[in-house]
Amino acid sequence: MTAAPRTLFDKLWQAHEIVRGDDGASLLWVDRHLVHEGSHHAFAKLAARGLSVAQPQLTFAVADHYAPTRGDGAPADPAIAGMIAKLAENARAHGITCFGLGDPRQGIVHVIGPQHGLTLPGLLINCGDSHTSTHGAFGALAFGIGATEVAHVLATQTVWQRCPRTMRITVSGRLGPAVGAKDLALAWIARLGADGARGHAIEYAGPVIENLCMAGRMTLCNLSIEGGARLGMIAPDETTFAFLKGRPYAPAGAAWDAAIEAWAGLRTDPDAAFDREVTLDASEIAPIVTWGTSPEDALPIDGCVPDPAAAPDETSEQIAAALDYMGLRPGQPIAGTPVDQVFIGSCTNARLEDLRAAAAVLKGRKARVPGTVSPGSTLVKQQAEEEGLDAVFVEAGLDWVASGCSMCVGMNGDIVAPGKRCASSTNRNFRGRQGRGARTHLMSPAMVAAAAVTGTLSDVRPLLKGRV
Amino acid sequence: MAGWTRLQGQAVALPVENIDTDQLIPARFMATPRSQGYGRSLLHDMRFDADGTPIAAMPLNRHADVAILVTRRNFGGGSSREAAVYALADFGIRAVVAPSFGDIFAANAVNNGLLPARVHEREAEALIAQLGEAAQPATIDLATCEIAVGPARIAFTLDPVWRTKLINGWDDIDLTASHGDAIASFRAARRRQAGWTWPGAWPGDGFETGASKRRR
């Protein structure tokens, strides 16, 4: 008798299941727990019960959400400084390694996890942040949790979960020039909706996915949550292994060999069934921008925003409200919309490859609008500076600043002023996400660079002619 | 957390889809301890204009003692911030009725005794139409998974695990403690069979990364 074929997700889930309750909930082992300043609620819960952290050596802390990106590193706002100090204090009290302000290992949690080799195939990774799905790019079971669950993981190194349904998104065809993972992600979210993958674990598969570099895979898995998925994942392969080898916390020597052996089995069996299958043809995807206040409000750069009058009754009110907030006219072409500023950063698109893509557009050109470039980690910042990318951004007139979540979430004070329009490489165009009344258009880093150069939402492809 | 089975309170409609957690509590209000209360921050930018004046048309500003919110699809999508649930709970909301919820939000809600009641889109719309701009007394019963507003009786969907949890008000950490032995043996087996899953030590003291070594 042969074992039933299993998906990658099934294999990872089963490998972490400690017990399954009669009601169907599973208690899962957590291999890596990443905490940040926002985890203060969870540490307060532990303190209230007099509990300690069960496995401090599997827990890592990093300052990112409130990290200042300008000045000498010391936050001026006492509330923000307090959040960062609280994290360091909690980490110290519980014996957790902390990459705090001033530590060269600091950066956005979903950038540094992979960069330092903390993120590995086959691990279950939790963090009190919805974009934890990023780590699924390595073939890990990685999902965001709330503060009560963070406290539970701290106290027990386990998490209770109901098994999600499975969904495979197979991407065939070929990505066009200057079209990448961000466009792929926004394309499927526009098609299925911001809750289209609710309750599902996504596996991305197909030739286009196999050809993505790790940065692209991370962008794609990162945005899984914007389509409502519980998590996203990609089977690990040679690209994954090459990325990880020699990373500081990655296994070495005999442990590396054992890991490689274990990782080889981390793929979906040929006949394994998914609860849902979706296919995308990459050849049909153009550079994409969002026009509204949800990531599902996305369209190709050569498209026109919807007209509420032409939409069905149940959506017209919603479209009208989004257009009103965004200051756009019904049916207008999205290209040519003037922007006030640009932002390149976030756990979605601030890796070295992202910065290179933006710099390829900006090199030798001037930005017509102000903007900020915040690298995904302090190490990415160093690497970019070694390549001279910082000079490209600065000569174009953009601010080259320190690493953190910055203007993606606006917690550290980096915000977009009310009514201002920002072309942004981030993940959420929610109302007020980048600051009250801010108008956010999501797009790839190269498209943000195109908006900077032209001062309007623009197709990046003509700007790259003869450059790449 | 206290469990509950039956809830009676005022229901109001908030007919907006995609109310994400950034709207439920804008990021700038999250640097305070829970003990200060998060109710004032709930849907802050929808409830107050730029100078802090309450927006009169906002249903939550028109009615006092609202316990049940009826809204549209994808409520609580986005960020995992549990503060979104704290804001609802501290404001007095005990149940949200909608066609769909963000997964992480819904789990956070249940962990704080707040019911995410999923209903068919058609029924959410009917309830929204029935409530209009008024607040109406409503009853929610976890035993029957039913909402009653006036003559209307609407069934809602709720994961049975969550239903039990809401009714019992159980704390997961206590529940998990009863599996202490299973956890200990799982950990031992994983250490033995998959030792590579434990992080290596950071090489040397201070910042001496593989990447920086490679660069030299």
Contacts between the chains, C-beta under 8 A, distances in Angstrom:
chain1	res1	chain2	res2	distance
A	18	B	179	6.8
A	18	B	182	5.3
A	18	B	183	5.8
A	18	B	186	4.6
A	19	B	179	5.5
A	19	B	182	5.2
A	21	B	161	7.6
A	23	B	160	5.8
A	23	B	161	4.7
A	23	B	164	6.5
A	24	B	160	7.5
A	24	B	161	6.5
A	25	B	161	4.7
A	27	B	176	6.6
A	27	B	179	6.0
A	27	B	182	7.7
A	27	B	183	7.6
A	29	B	183	7.6
A	29	B	186	5.6
A	29	B	187	7.1
A	29	B	190	6.5
A	31	B	197	4.9
A	32	B	199	7.5
A	38	B	30	7.0
A	38	B	81	7.0
A	40	B	33	7.5
A	41	B	34	6.2
A	41	B	82	6.3
A	41	B	83	7.4
A	44	B	33	6.7
A	44	B	34	7.2
A	49	B	173	7.2
A	51	B	173	7.4
A	57	B	198	7.1
A	57	B	199	7.1
A	58	B	198	7.2
A	58	B	199	7.2
A	60	B	199	7.9
A	66	B	31	7.3
A	79	B	31	4.4
A	79	B	32	7.5
A	80	B	31	6.6
A	82	B	31	7.0
A	83	B	31	5.2
A	97	B	202	7.6
A	103	B	207	7.4
A	104	B	207	4.2
A	104	B	209	8.0
A	105	B	202	8.0
A	105	B	207	6.3
A	105	B	209	7.5
A	115	B	211	7.4
A	116	B	209	7.4
A	117	B	199	7.7
A	117	B	200	7.5
A	117	B	210	7.4
A	118	B	199	5.9
A	120	B	196	7.6
A	120	B	197	7.1
A	122	B	194	7.5
A	122	B	197	7.0
A	123	B	197	5.9
A	128	B	80	5.9
A	128	B	82	8.0
A	129	B	79	7.7
A	129	B	80	5.8
A	130	B	78	6.6
A	130	B	79	5.3
A	130	B	80	4.3
A	130	B	104	5.9
A	144	B	80	4.2
A	144	B	104	5.6
A	145	B	80	6.3
A	145	B	104	6.8
A	145	B	107	7.5
A	146	B	80	5.4
A	146	B	81	7.6
A	146	B	82	3.9
A	146	B	85	7.4
A	146	B	104	6.0
A	146	B	105	8.0
A	146	B	107	6.3
A	146	B	108	3.6
A	146	B	111	6.6
A	147	B	82	3.9
A	147	B	83	7.8
A	147	B	108	7.4
A	148	B	82	6.4
A	148	B	108	6.7
A	148	B	111	3.8
A	148	B	112	7.1
A	148	B	172	7.4
A	149	B	107	7.0
A	149	B	108	7.8
A	149	B	111	7.1
A	149	B	172	7.9
A	151	B	173	7.2
A	152	B	172	5.2
A	152	B	173	5.6
A	152	B	176	6.9
A	155	B	173	5.3
A	155	B	176	7.9
A	156	B	173	6.7
A	156	B	176	5.0
A	156	B	177	7.8
A	156	B	183	6.7
A	157	B	183	7.4
A	157	B	187	7.4
A	158	B	176	6.2
A	158	B	179	8.0
A	158	B	183	5.9
A	160	B	172	5.7
A	160	B	175	7.9
A	160	B	176	7.3
A	162	B	159	6.2
A	162	B	161	6.1
A	164	B	103	7.8
A	193	B	74	7.7
A	194	B	18	6.1
A	194	B	74	5.5
A	194	B	77	5.7
A	195	B	73	6.3
A	195	B	74	4.1
A	195	B	77	6.4
A	195	B	100	4.9
A	195	B	102	7.6
A	198	B	74	7.8
A	198	B	100	5.8
A	198	B	101	7.9
A	198	B	102	7.7
A	198	B	103	6.2
A	199	B	103	6.3
A	225	B	78	7.8
A	228	B	74	7.0
A	228	B	77	6.4
A	228	B	100	7.9
A	228	B	102	6.9
A	228	B	103	7.1
A	230	B	103	5.3
A	246	B	210	4.3
A	246	B	214	6.9
A	247	B	210	5.4
A	247	B	211	7.6
A	248	B	200	7.1
A	248	B	202	5.5
A	248	B	203	5.9
A	248	B	209	5.2
A	248	B	210	5.2
A	248	B	211	8.0
A	249	B	199	4.2
A	249	B	200	5.2
A	249	B	201	8.0
A	249	B	202	6.8
A	250	B	200	6.7
A	250	B	210	7.9
A	251	B	196	4.1
A	251	B	200	6.3
A	252	B	200	6.1
A	255	B	195	6.3
A	255	B	196	4.4
A	255	B	200	7.4
A	256	B	196	7.3
A	258	B	194	7.8
A	258	B	195	7.1
A	258	B	196	5.2
A	259	B	196	4.0
A	262	B	194	6.4
A	262	B	196	7.1
A	293	B	18	7.3
A	294	B	18	4.7
A	294	B	20	7.7
A	294	B	74	7.9
A	294	B	77	7.9
A	296	B	18	8.0
A	314	B	125	7.9
A	318	B	16	7.9
A	318	B	17	5.7
A	318	B	18	8.0
A	321	B	16	7.8
A	379	B	209	6.9
A	379	B	211	6.3
A	379	B	212	7.8
A	382	B	212	7.8
A	383	B	211	7.4
A	383	B	215	7.8
A	386	B	215	7.0
A	409	B	27	5.4
A	409	B	79	7.8
A	410	B	27	5.3
A	410	B	28	7.0
A	411	B	27	4.7
A	411	B	28	7.3
A	411	B	30	7.0
A	411	B	31	7.6
A	418	B	50	6.9
A	428	B	20	7.5
A	428	B	22	6.8
A	428	B	78	6.2
A	428	B	79	7.8
A	430	B	20	4.8
A	430	B	22	4.5
A	430	B	23	6.6
A	430	B	78	6.2
A	431	B	22	7.4
A	431	B	23	5.8
A	431	B	45	7.1
A	432	B	22	6.2
A	432	B	23	6.6
A	432	B	26	5.4
A	432	B	45	5.1
A	433	B	22	4.9
A	433	B	27	7.8
A	436	B	26	7.0
A	436	B	45	5.4
A	436	B	50	7.0
A	437	B	45	8.0
A	437	B	50	7.6
